Amino acid sequence: MSTVPASVRPWTPWRLLGWAAVALLGAGSIGILAWSRGEPVNALWMVVASVCVFAIAYRFHSAWLMAKVLTLDELRATPAVVHEDGKDFVQTNRWVVFGHHFAAIAGPGPLVGPVLAAQFGFLPGMLWILIGATLGGAVHDSVILFCSVRRGGRSLGQIVSDEVGRFAGVVALLSIVAIMVILIAVLALVVVNALAESPWGLFTIAATMPIAVIMGCAMRYGPHGGRWLGWVSAFGVVALLGSVYCGQFMNQWGWAEALTLKGTTLAWWIIGYGVLASILPVWLLLAPRDYLSTFMKIGTVAALGVAIVLLAPVLKMPALTRFVDGTGPVFAGPVFPFCFITIACAAVSGFHSLIASGTTPKLLTRESDIRVIGYGAMITEMLVGIMALIAACTMEPGQYFAINMKGEAAAVTAQITQLGFPVTPADMAALADEVGEKTMIGRAGGAPTFAAGMAHMFAGVLGGKTALALWYHFAIMFEALFILTTIDAGTRVGRFIVQDLLGHVSKPLSNTRSVGGSTLATLLFVGAWGWFLYQGVIDPLGGINSLWPIFGVANQLLAVIALALGTTVLIKMGRTRYVWCTLAPLAWLLAVTMSAGWMKIFGANPRLGFLSAARDLAAKIASGGTPAQLAQWERLLFNNYVNTAITATFLVLVAIVVIANARVWWQLLSGRRAADLHEEKYVAVRVAESPELSV
């Protein structure tokens, strides 16, 4: 096996021909999809295009980014080597770190976002995922991971404080906490919408709790060996699959009524789970659940890819729909900017910066692993997003829209049919019967839509229509595991950040080992996202229409903070000629988020703009109505004013951080400020690994 780095291997004619073929195949696939106008198009073209983009981006773009822009140093010791303590800083195999990082960043975003954005047609979402993930998301994740590794594994807020200034750091920290509240609330809302009044799905997810506790106790108190871990893992997977199978017997066992919960009741249970996940020892619930969900994530995503290849389904959603003008029934807003905030995790996600400056930099053994983990995990998530888009776009469009619209069956189906996508109440009743649900109309949030599409894929390969219900609830369990992994990990991270803020009031409260400090911070943080979750559940419009765009804006604004910091660091490193790598996605996301935020606040359409909706509701209240109507309108009026305040606050806070960074750029480029990088002292790998020399 050659030891010559790939970047300096000679370019033989066969290698040139091979990569040229990959480029032409990818370009041709995208061309076929882009130029389709009504004729049937096979979903395999989208699979081929994404695989080709993946290969070219990783082989060429990532290599250039690591070598020329970041200039990774293989001989420089990482924080895991310098500060190894066996607890937080641990030298870990790159593929183990890859699994951890991918499980942490691949929450529901790559599944839900593409499904919701499918209302614009398959083309806008596909192009944004492929372009955004490679030129935006992979750069974003890699740069922040690099910055944290060079600074001892420090967090995003701490790095902003060091490199930009204390004031900007405090504002960034406040922004991160506020944004995380909205992110987790919306993720929890997706779970509620997926499991409400679904005893089969709820039983399956509830069963994962005792399974995780048993696994946690077994791993902590059992033998410490690979064979024992294998048995524990096998037990978890078999028990999890068994819970999916047993869920269909809830009626026979007499448990269906007890497990048929309304959205509000389920919201309280999830809030309680968030408290437990944050306070309980990490080995008891959080770690085994995440470990178990990693198996399901990787295995299910791979199986879905195989099913798509075997079935080669036809894309039934057109390349572009009439809803690019903003009149879509799933959520209001034109394709620009709302496609680019609806699809976040599969393209660019600010949440990734919290992971890239959290646990991951404390586990890397070599700087070169940044390429595999920072860049590689992001473009792997890109493939997940493409498969979710395929699952949504191979459904009957009428059924897709009916699942995501609230209302009575007859009214919803009549409205969708009038929009040009025929569907009847009988069609939706048949779909609900096939997947074992009471109804599939108004199951907004994206998760049920993806589950239905995924179930049809799996049933087409194994089991036929008789297995649709089993595969549907397997998909619901899979999605809920995805989301709950992010909720429990995000709540724990949020608790740490809130404790940092409380430390400015009372130093003991910042101690993460303090029971009082941990409990107070947990209650404050969970109470904040729990309030938004509850408001979304009782929202007559389903919550997703208003909260998902705020979720997208908040997530991308966090990416704006991270990319602004990355630009500052590159200028300080003397890489000014390469700042376009971070400035280009920064400028795009700034335009997208500020436009979306402005439209959500001031849009003239009441379905889009919070203030216009508030004026419309105020007029209705003034005109009078039944007590039930007045109560509903007053609730919506309050929600719109709160959403306005939250969105405006996000925009102002992030604008302050960006302006603070721009001020530093001007000072550095004009020579008014020294390029004072706050990296840790250079330690060579060999010295760091030798206890005698490192003393």
Wavefront OBJ file of the C-alpha trace (Angstrom):
o trace
v 0.000 0.000 0.000
v 1.438 3.360 -0.999
v 2.505 5.731 1.770
v 2.543 8.716 -0.560
v -0.220 11.219 0.348
v -3.127 11.198 -2.084
v -2.586 14.877 -2.856
v 0.850 14.216 -4.433
v 0.170 10.949 -6.257
v 0.915 11.236 -9.972
v -2.065 11.844 -12.223
v -2.130 8.907 -14.613
v -4.384 8.956 -17.683
v -6.649 6.353 -16.085
v -7.090 8.451 -12.925
v -7.876 11.528 -14.985
v -10.335 9.569 -17.096
v -12.002 8.072 -14.002
v -12.557 11.389 -12.233
v -13.676 13.028 -15.454
v -16.274 10.280 -15.856
v -17.495 10.848 -12.285
v -17.812 14.599 -12.935
v -19.647 14.106 -16.224
v -21.975 11.502 -14.722
v -22.844 13.810 -11.822
v -23.359 16.822 -14.087
v -25.470 14.777 -16.484
v -27.650 13.444 -13.662
v -28.262 16.941 -12.316
v -29.028 18.145 -15.859
v -31.636 15.427 -16.399
v -33.338 16.332 -13.114
v -33.154 20.080 -13.718
v -34.577 19.973 -17.249
v -37.470 17.603 -16.500
v -40.819 19.292 -17.179
v -43.673 16.924 -16.394
v -42.222 13.681 -17.759
v -41.514 10.841 -15.256
v -38.007 11.042 -13.757
v -36.374 8.171 -11.916
v -35.135 8.908 -8.394
v -31.914 7.030 -9.171
v -30.688 10.102 -11.046
v -30.785 11.996 -7.753
v -28.893 9.181 -6.015
v -26.213 9.160 -8.725
v -25.870 12.954 -8.632
v -25.434 13.018 -4.843
v -22.893 10.186 -4.807
v -20.827 11.902 -7.520
v -20.925 15.225 -5.648
v -19.913 13.405 -2.458
v -16.916 11.747 -4.147
v -15.631 14.869 -5.908
v -16.149 17.140 -2.904
v -14.344 14.849 -0.496
v -11.492 13.982 -2.867
v -10.713 17.501 -4.080
v -12.444 20.246 -2.107
v -11.769 18.791 1.335
v -8.117 18.063 0.494
v -7.608 21.651 -0.710
v -9.417 23.094 2.317
v -7.281 21.143 4.786
v -3.947 21.692 3.043
v -4.198 25.261 1.754
v -6.750 27.057 3.917
v -6.444 25.456 7.346
v -2.917 24.022 6.871
v -3.381 21.101 9.229
v -0.259 20.039 11.112
v 0.093 16.295 11.577
v 2.898 16.822 14.097
v 0.944 19.200 16.319
v -0.571 17.600 19.413
v -4.340 17.846 19.796
v -6.154 18.672 23.071
v -6.881 14.959 23.559
v -3.135 14.305 23.607
v -2.038 17.337 25.635
v -4.854 17.320 28.210
v -5.798 13.656 28.299
v -7.650 12.955 31.553
v -9.595 9.790 30.748
v -12.882 11.659 31.183
v -13.394 14.602 28.814
v -10.126 14.585 26.858
v -9.583 11.100 25.460
v -7.546 10.006 22.425
v -10.081 8.110 20.329
v -10.045 6.177 17.081
v -11.079 8.439 14.212
v -13.950 6.179 13.142
v -15.328 6.040 16.682
v -15.194 9.846 16.778
v -16.838 9.954 13.357
v -19.705 7.832 14.702
v -20.105 10.078 17.750
v -19.966 13.279 15.703
v -22.375 12.034 13.047
v -24.866 10.807 15.666
v -24.720 14.203 17.390
v -25.159 16.411 14.295
v -27.589 14.172 12.400
v -30.716 15.035 14.349
v -34.099 15.378 12.640
v -33.010 18.243 10.382
v -31.769 16.121 7.450
v -35.045 14.173 7.617
v -37.701 16.803 8.349
v -36.345 19.846 6.494
v -36.156 18.231 3.023
v -39.622 16.721 3.532
v -41.190 20.101 4.301
v -39.308 21.840 1.487
v -40.624 19.267 -0.991
v -43.701 21.504 -1.399
v -41.529 23.651 -3.717
v -40.725 20.600 -5.856
v -37.686 18.343 -5.724
v -35.273 20.635 -7.606
v -34.752 23.582 -5.185
v -34.176 21.289 -2.214
v -31.829 18.990 -4.117
v -29.659 21.832 -5.437
v -29.462 23.534 -2.032
v -28.506 20.278 -0.288
v -25.744 19.452 -2.787
v -24.301 22.976 -3.045
v -24.935 24.073 0.521
v -23.480 20.967 2.147
v -20.210 21.032 0.199
v -19.432 24.745 -0.107
v -21.176 25.831 3.094
v -21.855 23.159 5.694
v -18.647 21.157 5.301
v -16.559 24.352 5.399
v -18.494 25.627 8.433
v -18.065 22.383 10.393
v -14.396 21.900 9.477
v -13.354 25.481 10.273
v -15.037 25.535 13.689
v -13.657 22.098 14.568
v -10.180 23.319 13.546
v -10.545 26.505 15.633
v -11.597 24.541 18.701
v -8.827 21.953 18.321
v -6.203 24.709 18.106
v -7.652 26.310 21.284
v -7.781 23.376 23.643
v -11.327 22.307 22.791
v -12.897 25.631 23.772
v -16.549 26.323 22.949
v -17.873 28.639 20.245
v -18.815 31.377 22.696
v -15.440 31.220 24.421
v -13.567 31.428 21.114
v -15.627 34.461 20.045
v -14.744 36.108 23.355
v -11.017 35.390 22.862
v -10.683 36.285 19.190
v -13.260 39.074 18.798
v -13.787 40.551 22.240
v -15.491 39.989 25.589
v -18.627 41.956 24.665
v -19.099 39.973 21.450
v -18.491 36.765 23.421
v -21.226 37.552 25.948
v -23.676 38.466 23.161
v -22.762 35.274 21.298
v -23.356 33.232 24.470
v -26.784 34.815 24.982
v -27.584 34.204 21.307
v -26.598 30.549 21.581
v -28.818 29.955 24.627
v -31.812 31.716 23.044
v -31.366 29.897 19.747
v -31.023 26.504 21.455
v -34.327 27.075 23.270
v -36.143 27.448 19.933
v -34.240 24.588 18.292
v -35.109 22.063 20.994
v -38.723 23.260 21.263
v -39.308 22.694 17.554
v -37.601 19.285 17.616
v -39.815 18.240 20.511
v -42.865 19.504 18.606
v -41.977 17.183 15.717
v -41.952 14.238 18.170
v -45.323 15.265 19.625
v -46.904 15.513 16.175
v -45.507 12.106 15.254
v -46.618 10.265 18.423
v -49.834 12.050 19.438
v -52.800 9.631 19.369
v -50.490 6.871 18.092
v -50.383 4.097 20.730
v -48.133 1.886 18.584
v -45.515 4.599 18.102
v -45.709 5.786 21.710
v -45.269 2.270 23.091
v -42.184 1.762 20.952
v -40.527 5.006 22.079
v -41.511 4.516 25.724
v -39.926 1.055 25.614
v -36.555 2.578 24.671
v -36.310 4.171 28.133
v -36.127 0.961 30.226
v -34.065 -0.688 27.493
v -31.527 2.147 27.748
v -31.459 1.994 31.564
v -30.842 -1.774 31.508
v -28.056 -1.304 28.968
v -26.535 1.542 30.995
v -26.467 -0.513 34.192
v -25.099 -3.539 32.347
v -22.284 -1.533 30.760
v -21.394 0.206 34.029
v -21.568 -2.714 36.442
v -20.880 -5.641 34.124
v -17.509 -6.942 32.853
v -15.427 -4.434 30.900
v -14.731 -6.325 27.714
v -15.620 -6.352 24.059
v -17.572 -9.597 24.321
v -19.814 -8.273 27.104
v -20.377 -5.030 25.191
v -21.363 -7.115 22.182
v -23.964 -9.018 24.209
v -25.354 -5.780 25.679
v -25.537 -4.226 22.197
v -27.278 -7.298 20.800
v -29.806 -7.171 23.639
v -30.532 -3.498 22.922
v -31.064 -3.974 19.197
v -33.243 -7.094 19.620
v -35.302 -5.441 22.389
v -35.759 -2.315 20.280
v -36.945 -4.250 17.235
v -39.158 -6.336 19.515
v -40.826 -3.203 20.859
v -41.633 -2.111 17.288
v -43.209 -5.507 16.574
v -45.173 -5.652 19.842
v -46.618 -2.174 19.345
v -49.204 -3.533 16.905
v -50.846 -5.539 19.706
v -51.842 -2.569 21.859
v -55.535 -3.063 21.090
v -55.447 -6.796 21.872
v -53.567 -6.176 25.108
v -55.974 -3.439 26.168
v -53.263 -0.748 26.331
v -54.375 1.339 23.347
v -56.573 3.720 25.322
v -53.884 4.405 27.938
v -51.270 5.076 25.255
v -53.477 7.271 23.062
v -52.336 10.629 24.377
v -53.281 14.098 23.255
v -50.548 16.447 22.112
v -50.657 18.528 25.297
v -50.265 15.475 27.547
v -47.429 14.140 25.433
v -45.715 17.543 25.583
v -45.635 17.375 29.395
v -44.110 13.888 29.243
v -41.373 15.083 26.883
v -40.659 18.077 29.125
v -40.280 15.670 32.046
v -37.976 13.484 29.975
v -35.821 16.524 29.206
v -35.412 17.215 32.933
v -34.419 13.607 33.650
v -32.003 13.414 30.710
v -30.236 16.549 31.933
v -29.993 15.652 35.630
v -29.545 11.865 35.685
v -26.011 10.451 35.396
v -24.965 10.402 31.764
v -24.208 6.647 31.865
v -27.721 5.747 33.056
v -29.910 7.116 30.237
v -28.214 9.545 27.840
v -25.152 7.513 26.825
v -26.876 4.125 26.285
v -29.757 5.763 24.377
v -27.324 7.593 22.093
v -25.259 4.433 21.666
v -28.387 2.461 20.761
v -29.664 5.146 18.391
v -26.342 5.186 16.522
v -26.888 1.581 15.444
v -30.377 2.448 14.259
v -29.288 5.594 12.449
v -26.491 4.038 10.458
v -28.309 0.772 9.753
v -31.615 2.340 8.741
v -30.057 5.017 6.533
v -27.999 2.373 4.751
v -31.078 0.150 4.310
v -33.086 3.056 2.915
v -30.342 3.738 0.380
v -30.383 0.088 -0.715
v -34.199 0.139 -1.000
v -34.100 3.217 -3.229
v -31.516 1.584 -5.502
v -33.483 -1.688 -5.718
v -36.872 -0.089 -6.336
v -35.691 2.803 -8.532
v -38.902 4.731 -7.775
v -40.237 7.536 -9.934
v -40.362 11.085 -8.553
v -44.057 11.987 -8.461
v -43.533 15.523 -7.176
v -42.658 17.882 -10.069
v -39.279 19.614 -10.246
v -40.971 22.931 -9.430
v -44.473 23.473 -8.077
v -46.661 26.551 -8.195
v -45.864 27.099 -4.513
v -42.447 28.638 -5.182
v -44.356 31.946 -5.032
v -45.004 31.495 -1.311
v -48.595 30.205 -1.368
v -47.708 26.680 -0.251
v -50.166 24.827 2.008
v -47.457 23.205 4.171
v -45.915 26.509 5.251
v -46.073 30.051 3.891
v -43.145 31.779 2.201
v -41.479 31.894 -1.243
v -38.697 29.558 -2.290
v -36.210 32.349 -1.530
v -35.410 32.566 1.288
v -37.546 29.878 2.911
v -36.185 26.818 1.115
v -32.734 27.703 2.448
v -33.798 27.968 6.079
v -36.239 25.056 5.978
v -33.416 22.732 4.899
v -30.675 23.361 7.447
v -28.952 20.250 8.830
v -28.672 18.602 5.413
v -26.956 21.704 3.973
v -25.695 24.235 6.550
v -26.561 24.015 10.242
v -25.363 26.295 13.011
v -26.142 23.572 15.553
v -23.153 21.665 14.193
v -20.835 24.403 15.480
v -21.862 23.551 19.051
v -20.855 19.922 18.510
v -17.679 20.855 16.588
v -16.626 23.046 19.519
v -18.001 20.715 22.190
v -17.129 17.062 22.717
v -15.640 16.242 19.302
v -12.439 18.392 19.488
v -11.614 16.756 22.826
v -11.491 13.303 21.225
v -9.348 13.823 18.086
v -5.963 12.124 18.101
v -4.573 13.932 15.041
v -5.413 17.197 13.304
v -5.695 15.304 10.030
v -8.818 13.602 11.412
v -10.655 16.922 10.922
v -11.031 16.044 7.252
v -12.788 12.729 7.918
v -14.887 13.931 10.829
v -15.639 17.610 10.173
v -15.974 17.443 6.393
v -16.842 13.767 5.952
v -19.689 13.638 8.479
v -21.312 16.722 6.946
v -21.418 15.389 3.417
v -22.607 12.027 4.763
v -25.516 13.918 6.285
v -26.008 15.446 2.838
v -26.755 11.943 1.516
v -29.279 11.410 4.338
v -31.062 14.612 3.336
v -31.226 13.511 -0.305
v -32.796 10.186 0.692
v -35.390 12.010 2.825
v -36.219 14.242 -0.140
v -36.639 11.166 -2.346
v -38.928 9.516 0.227
v -41.201 12.588 0.211
v -41.157 13.174 -3.543
v -41.964 9.574 -4.500
v -45.255 9.770 -2.562
v -48.492 10.786 -4.261
v -48.400 14.618 -4.016
v -52.021 14.779 -2.882
v -51.298 12.496 0.063
v -48.125 14.454 0.876
v -50.034 17.729 1.181
v -52.958 16.160 3.092
v -50.624 14.749 5.728
v -49.198 18.216 6.349
v -52.439 20.248 6.442
v -54.721 20.699 9.444
v -58.497 20.467 9.114
v -61.420 18.157 8.428
v -60.767 15.374 5.914
v -63.325 16.550 3.361
v -62.226 20.196 3.490
v -58.498 19.391 3.333
v -58.784 16.971 0.417
v -61.076 19.343 -1.491
v -58.595 22.204 -1.066
v -55.645 20.091 -2.199
v -57.550 18.765 -5.201
v -58.439 22.321 -6.157
v -54.701 23.166 -6.033
v -54.079 20.538 -8.720
v -53.091 17.473 -6.670
v -56.084 15.088 -6.592
v -56.776 13.209 -3.360
v -59.972 12.001 -1.663
v -60.974 11.267 1.944
v -61.138 7.601 0.946
v -57.505 7.727 -0.212
v -56.379 9.161 3.136
v -58.521 6.704 5.097
v -56.952 3.831 3.143
v -53.450 5.193 3.828
v -54.214 5.484 7.566
v -55.541 1.917 7.593
v -52.456 0.607 5.768
v -50.037 2.184 8.260
v -52.100 1.350 11.344
v -53.109 4.897 12.318
v -56.501 6.443 13.075
v -55.870 9.309 10.667
v -53.062 10.654 8.498
v -54.590 14.063 7.805
v -53.034 17.003 9.612
v -49.989 15.075 10.866
v -47.823 18.149 10.315
v -44.150 18.324 11.183
v -42.555 16.237 8.440
v -41.938 13.086 10.488
v -45.158 11.219 9.548
v -44.638 12.167 5.889
v -41.111 10.791 5.862
v -42.255 7.679 7.744
v -45.000 7.007 5.179
v -42.582 7.414 2.282
v -39.930 5.307 3.974
v -42.501 2.589 4.813
v -43.543 2.321 1.161
v -39.865 1.946 0.207
v -39.188 -0.840 2.701
v -42.519 -2.573 2.027
v -41.693 -2.579 -1.676
v -38.569 -4.598 -0.939
v -39.715 -6.705 2.026
v -43.224 -7.712 2.984
v -45.393 -5.874 0.499
v -48.443 -3.849 1.560
v -49.198 -6.199 4.458
v -46.000 -4.967 6.163
v -46.689 -1.247 5.647
v -47.918 -0.690 9.209
v -44.865 -2.387 10.692
v -42.447 -0.392 8.534
v -44.316 2.866 9.193
v -43.995 2.521 12.958
v -40.406 1.384 12.588
v -39.778 4.630 10.694
v -41.577 6.677 13.386
v -39.413 5.010 16.049
v -36.309 5.675 13.961
v -37.158 9.368 13.576
v -38.115 9.806 17.213
v -34.805 8.232 18.276
v -33.021 10.635 15.942
v -34.806 13.600 17.499
v -34.682 12.528 21.145
v -30.918 12.056 20.810
v -30.657 15.732 19.901
v -33.162 16.818 22.564
v -31.429 15.078 25.466
v -27.888 15.985 24.354
v -28.934 19.554 23.526
v -30.678 19.962 26.879
v -27.562 18.819 28.703
v -25.365 21.212 26.698
v -27.892 23.990 27.291
v -27.764 23.309 31.016
v -23.982 23.768 30.992
v -24.301 27.086 29.151
v -27.005 28.336 31.520
v -24.776 27.376 34.458
v -21.984 29.462 32.916
v -24.373 32.428 32.811
v -25.565 31.777 36.384
v -21.933 31.798 37.463
v -21.866 35.542 36.830
v -24.547 35.858 39.534
v -23.210 33.275 41.976
v -19.969 31.395 41.339
v -21.075 28.097 42.995
v -23.982 27.826 40.546
v -21.511 27.393 37.667
v -20.140 24.182 39.206
v -21.523 21.355 37.060
v -21.116 18.944 40.006
v -23.426 21.061 42.141
v -26.851 19.408 42.498
v -28.517 22.743 43.214
v -26.842 24.543 40.314
v -27.521 21.697 37.884
v -31.167 21.428 38.922
v -31.788 25.179 38.718
v -30.135 25.507 35.316
v -32.067 22.478 34.037
v -35.417 23.819 35.201
v -34.721 27.237 33.671
v -33.591 25.826 30.320
v -36.207 23.068 30.035
v -38.880 25.484 31.227
v -37.938 27.874 28.413
v -38.100 25.349 25.562
v -41.027 23.563 27.204
v -43.076 26.764 27.088
v -42.499 27.166 23.349
v -43.253 23.477 22.821
v -46.593 23.767 24.600
v -47.521 26.891 22.644
v -46.746 25.041 19.421
v -48.892 22.076 20.443
v -51.966 24.183 21.256
v -51.492 26.355 18.172
v -54.616 25.747 16.016
v -52.407 25.962 12.924
v -50.249 23.066 14.131
v -47.259 25.111 15.301
v -44.998 24.089 12.444
v -46.192 26.861 10.102
v -44.875 29.549 12.460
v -42.204 27.765 14.533
v -40.303 25.884 11.795
v -39.326 29.072 9.922
v -38.157 30.548 13.261
v -36.245 27.308 13.831
v -34.604 27.670 10.420
v -33.772 31.343 10.958
v -32.337 30.627 14.422
v -30.259 27.682 13.213
v -28.805 29.576 10.263
v -28.125 32.658 12.398
v -25.991 30.433 14.611
v -24.098 29.399 11.471
v -23.635 33.113 10.666
v -21.930 33.609 14.053
v -19.664 30.607 13.413
v -18.702 31.657 9.863
v -18.014 35.246 10.986
v -15.669 33.847 13.638
v -14.038 31.578 11.046
v -13.373 34.584 8.807
v -11.753 36.444 11.715
v -9.494 33.489 12.481
v -8.431 33.071 8.826
v -7.472 36.762 8.592
v -5.456 36.481 11.803
v -3.711 33.378 10.404
v -2.610 35.327 7.344
v -5.001 33.425 5.055
v -6.707 36.549 3.721
v -6.600 35.246 0.162
v -8.831 32.351 1.222
v -11.412 34.217 3.322
v -13.916 33.877 0.490
v -14.327 30.251 1.656
v -16.124 31.473 4.762
v -17.265 34.890 3.521
v -19.283 33.473 0.599
v -21.508 31.178 2.707
v -21.608 33.878 5.408
v -22.914 36.476 2.949
v -25.472 34.037 1.546
v -26.757 32.959 4.959
v -26.845 36.546 6.186
v -28.983 37.506 3.180
v -31.219 34.455 3.633
v -31.748 34.798 7.380
v -32.223 38.566 7.439
v -34.671 38.355 4.521
v -36.590 35.498 6.119
v -36.643 37.226 9.492
v -37.890 40.486 7.948
v -40.599 38.660 5.986
v -41.729 36.667 9.021
v -42.119 39.892 10.994
v -43.411 42.363 8.385
v -44.845 40.159 5.599
v -48.206 41.441 4.310
v -49.684 37.935 4.024
v -51.231 36.942 7.403
v -50.080 33.351 6.821
v -46.506 34.612 6.592
v -46.029 37.824 8.589
v -46.476 37.768 12.344
v -47.592 41.403 12.610
v -50.049 41.180 9.707
v -51.497 38.026 11.248
v -51.779 39.852 14.575
v -53.654 42.750 12.932
v -55.981 40.311 11.210
v -56.670 38.506 14.492
v -57.182 41.773 16.372
v -59.820 42.784 13.804
v -61.601 39.444 14.229
v -61.607 39.814 18.003
v -62.989 43.353 17.701
v -65.792 42.061 15.444
v -66.776 39.456 18.013
v -67.334 35.715 17.852
v -68.205 32.677 19.940
v -66.312 32.184 23.238
v -64.334 29.320 21.681
v -63.387 31.417 18.658
v -62.359 34.385 20.791
v -60.185 32.181 23.000
v -58.517 30.682 19.934
v -57.919 34.057 18.303
v -56.499 35.552 21.493
v -54.089 32.641 21.805
v -52.942 33.084 18.204
v -52.610 36.842 18.711
v -50.365 36.304 21.723
v -48.280 33.704 19.851
v -47.708 36.091 16.949
v -46.503 38.887 19.214
v -44.137 36.484 21.017
v -42.817 35.134 17.698
v -42.208 38.697 16.517
v -40.202 39.541 19.628
v -38.158 36.318 19.452
v -37.291 36.685 15.760
v -36.365 40.376 16.131
v -34.157 39.577 19.141
v -32.305 36.882 17.199
v -31.687 39.227 14.274
v -30.370 42.034 16.506
v -28.096 39.793 18.592
v -26.515 38.138 15.568
v -26.127 41.483 13.781
v -24.159 42.743 16.807
v -21.815 39.728 16.656
v -21.301 40.094 12.874
v -20.605 43.843 13.173
v -18.129 43.153 15.987
v -16.331 40.652 13.732
v -16.385 43.070 10.770
v -14.811 45.742 12.982
v -11.997 43.322 13.807
v -11.558 42.516 10.087
v -11.189 46.218 9.267
v -8.709 46.734 12.113
v -6.614 43.754 11.040
v -6.579 44.554 7.323
v -5.827 48.260 7.933
v -2.983 47.461 10.311
v -4.692 49.031 13.339
v -4.684 45.756 15.264
v -2.139 43.025 15.679
v -3.072 39.533 14.498
v -3.195 38.129 18.019
v -4.272 34.510 17.658
v -5.298 32.877 20.934
v -4.191 29.366 20.083
v -2.751 27.057 22.694
v 1.019 26.788 22.861
v 2.435 24.514 20.157
v 3.263 21.048 21.472
v 4.811 18.467 19.181
v 3.153 15.064 19.121
v 6.187 13.133 20.313
v 6.847 15.512 23.201
v 3.231 15.443 24.286
v 3.120 11.653 24.168
v 6.264 11.330 26.283
v 5.562 11.955 30.000
v 9.255 12.539 30.679
v 9.586 15.289 28.063
v 6.240 16.953 28.688
v 6.860 17.583 32.404
l 1 2 3 4 5 6 7 8 9 10 11 12 13 14 15 16 17 18 19 20 21 22 23 24 25 26 27 28 29 30 31 32 33 34 35 36 37 38 39 40 41 42 43 44 45 46 47 48 49 50 51 52 53 54 55 56 57 58 59 60 61 62 63 64 65 66 67 68 69 70 71 72 73 74 75 76 77 78 79 80 81 82 83 84 85 86 87 88 89 90 91 92 93 94 95 96 97 98 99 100 101 102 103 104 105 106 107 108 109 110 111 112 113 114 115 116 117 118 119 120 121 122 123 124 125 126 127 128 129 130 131 132 133 134 135 136 137 138 139 140 141 142 143 144 145 146 147 148 149 150 151 152 153 154 155 156 157 158 159 160 161 162 163 164 165 166 167 168 169 170 171 172 173 174 175 176 177 178 179 180 181 182 183 184 185 186 187 188 189 190 191 192 193 194 195 196 197 198 199 200 201 202 203 204 205 206 207 208 209 210 211 212 213 214 215 216 217 218 219 220 221 222 223 224 225 226 227 228 229 230 231 232 233 234 235 236 237 238 239 240 241 242 243 244 245 246 247 248 249 250 251 252 253 254 255 256 257 258 259 260 261 262 263 264 265 266 267 268 269 270 271 272 273 274 275 276 277 278 279 280 281 282 283 284 285 286 287 288 289 290 291 292 293 294 295 296 297 298 299 300 301 302 303 304 305 306 307 308 309 310 311 312 313 314 315 316 317 318 319 320 321 322 323 324 325 326 327 328 329 330 331 332 333 334 335 336 337 338 339 340 341 342 343 344 345 346 347 348 349 350 351 352 353 354 355 356 357 358 359 360 361 362 363 364 365 366 367 368 369 370 371 372 373 374 375 376 377 378 379 380 381 382 383 384 385 386 387 388 389 390 391 392 393 394 395 396 397 398 399 400 401 402 403 404 405 406 407 408 409 410 411 412 413 414 415 416 417 418 419 420 421 422 423 424 425 426 427 428 429 430 431 432 433 434 435 436 437 438 439 440 441 442 443 444 445 446 447 448 449 450 451 452 453 454 455 456 457 458 459 460 461 462 463 464 465 466 467 468 469 470 471 472 473 474 475 476 477 478 479 480 481 482 483 484 485 486 487 488 489 490 491 492 493 494 495 496 497 498 499 500 501 502 503 504 505 506 507 508 509 510 511 512 513 514 515 516 517 518 519 520 521 522 523 524 525 526 527 528 529 530 531 532 533 534 535 536 537 538 539 540 541 542 543 544 545 546 547 548 549 550 551 552 553 554 555 556 557 558 559 560 561 562 563 564 565 566 567 568 569 570 571 572 573 574 575 576 577 578 579 580 581 582 583 584 585 586 587 588 589 590 591 592 593 594 595 596 597 598 599 600 601 602 603 604 605 606 607 608 609 610 611 612 613 614 615 616 617 618 619 620 621 622 623 624 625 626 627 628 629 630 631 632 633 634 635 636 637 638 639 640 641 642 643 644 645 646 647 648 649 650 651 652 653 654 655 656 657 658 659 660 661 662 663 664 665 666 667 668 669 670 671 672 673 674 675 676 677 678 679 680 681 682 683 684 685 686 687 688 689 690 691 692 693 694 695
